[in-house]
Each structure stands twice: as C-alpha cells, then as structure tokens.
Amino acid sequence: MSVITRDLFLYLSNNKTLNRAAQNWGATIASGKIVGGMDFPSSIKFIKELNNEGLSVTVDHLGEFVRSETVAKERTEECIQTIETIVAQQLDSHVSLKLTSLGLDISKDLVYENMMKIMESAEKNKVMVTIDMEDEQRCQDTLSIFKDLKKDYHYISTVLQAYLYRTEKDLDELNSYQPFLRLVKGAYKESPKVAFPEKEDVDNNYKKIIKKHLLNGNYAGIATHDDAIIEYTKRLVAEYNIPKHSFEFQMLYGMRSTTQRELVKEGYNMRVYVPYGRDWYGYFMRRLAERPANIAFALKGMTKK
Ligand code: FDA
C-alpha cells in the first residue's frame, strides 16, 4: 500500500466529526463483522459462537483518548461489569483495555485508581486483563504502570510493538516479571525517530522478539494476520521443542476467520480480539490503514481467508 493511503486512513482515524457520525450509523455496518456489537451484551452471542468453535476471546470496549474524569470512571465500571459478565456467562474471554480510556491523559493518579479497581475484580474472578499499547508517546507510561501493577497482580498483561526501536530493550527489562505479553507489529503512525520505517525491518524485529520472549520461557500472544510470521513461529517452536501451551496466536475479529479455525484444528491456541462499542470508527480506520482490502470485507463480507 502506498504511504499516502496509509497516512490518509491514519489521519482520518482522528477525525472527530466522522467519528461522531459513525457512532450513529455504525450499528448496522459494523456489528457482527468487525465489532461484536454496539455494547457488550449484544456481543455475547458472537463470543459464544467463537468459544464453541474452540476460539478464545479477548474483548475490548472501544473508545480511547478520554478527556473527562467522569467518562474514565464510567469506563472503569463497565470494565468491571464486563469481567463479572464473562464469569457469569462462562465465557472463555480475557479483557483488553486502553489506558487513555481510563484517564491516562488526565492524571496518573486517576488511571492508577481505575486500574486498581479493575485489577481487584480481575484477580478475584481470574480474568486476564491486557493493557493494549497505544502510540509511542504513551509507551513509557504504559510500561511503568504495567510493571507497578504486575508486582501485586497476576492477571495482567500488556503489549510490545515490533516497529519501535526501544522494544527489544523493553522486552529485556520486562523479563524478570515473567510477563504474558502480546507481541504485535504496531498500528500507529510513528516518526522514523522512534520506529522502523521499513516493513522488512519491522518484520525482522518482530521475529527477533518472538524468539527471545519464547526462549525466555514466557507466555506469548503472537498477534498477527501475516502468514510469514505464523509460519516462522511454527518452525521456531518445532525447532526448540516449545510446547503449544506456552503461546497463542491472536487475530482480530472478522479477519482471516478461516485461518483462525485452521490453526485451532492444528492444535494451536487461538484468541480472537472482539471489540465492541459505538466508538468503532478510529479502530476501523487503523485497520484500513493496515490493509485497504479490509474495506471490501467490511462492506461486502469479502476477504482473503
Ligand atoms: P501486516 O499488516 O503487516 O500484513 C502482512 C501480510 O499479512 C499482508 O501482506 C497479507 O498477506 C496478510 N494479511 C494481513 N491482514 C490480512 C487480512 N485481514 N486478511 C488477509 N491477509 C492479511 N497494535 C498496537 O499498536 N497495539 C495493540 O495493542 C495491538 N493489539 C492487537 C491485537 C491483536 C489481536 C491483533 C491481531 C493486532 C493488534 N494490533 C495492535 C495491530 C498490529 O500492531 C498490526 O497493526 C496489525 O495486526 C497488522 O499487522 P499484521 O501483523 O497483522 O500484518
């Protein structure tokens, strides 16, 4: 894809007017295709379908860059309710969240307070909470908060992005926490000052961190739709006798559904990231920036399987 197209979609992902418009007409276009639904209860039937086919899930209430303390607190309560519903409905599901939805851009005290409430519930209910990684500006804060919480809570994980130069060092520093990490390529528009601009370098760094994390004996969520990376991982674990229960593949809801099921048949753990909520527009634009063919899928149900 051209850099211009990618930049355009990433630019559009921040457009507030379009975001507001999408909140109104989104339900029909997005539900059951790229998001579970406009709220968690309406996503449950899709999650159960996935679980019945042997796919685990992580659910994410869409919405980021929250600027109001009241909204950040509402988001916290919703997360807790989601954790309780996962247990009540016996869903095989983790929870993913973004710290900017819990007040990271408002104050550190607020985000800690909110995260601690969520983690008390997660720990009691044994539901894993993954802190998604946002843009590079927020990476240091996200990792510091993760490390602090990891000292007190077991059911917490986070994400590292292969496109950042800093990531290998972050991985080394996190090793002593024996963390469950989701490893991804990275989805935001970053400057070449902080991130590899070339896809080949991102892919090479991705392979490097997957290998390091798995050989360190830590649990990995390898979150990619890229066959080359999936094949690399399969070869790596075979070569080093790494058991299938020490890692999982992860993909986004609606992307490569056939491949997801094939991986389950081959005996791999597979987790599907199911976003829900009215704020689906920014998420969708980032997916288009990654691969414009996704629009054909979203609009017509067409994509490479
Ligand atoms: P990439 O986009 O590099 O594509 C490589 C190749 O894979 C393509 O050329 C094509 O052949 C194939 N392919 C890709 N998408 C396909 C599709 N839909 N259908 C068919 N073929 C396809 N990012 C972030 O910054 N922070 C985060 O917290 C997360 N969290 C997260 C969770 C999960 C579960 C996933 C899957 C991804 C994320 N990401 C993320 C997004 C991630 O960083 C990355 O932007 C996307 O996954 C796109 O990169 P890929 O590795 O999938 O392949």
Residues whose N, C-alpha, C, O or C-beta is under 5 A from the ligand:
A	BS01	FDA	D132 M133 E134 V159 Q161 V184 K185 G186 A187 Y188 A223 T224 H225 D226 D227 Q250 M251 L252 M255 R256 Y273 E290 R291 K304
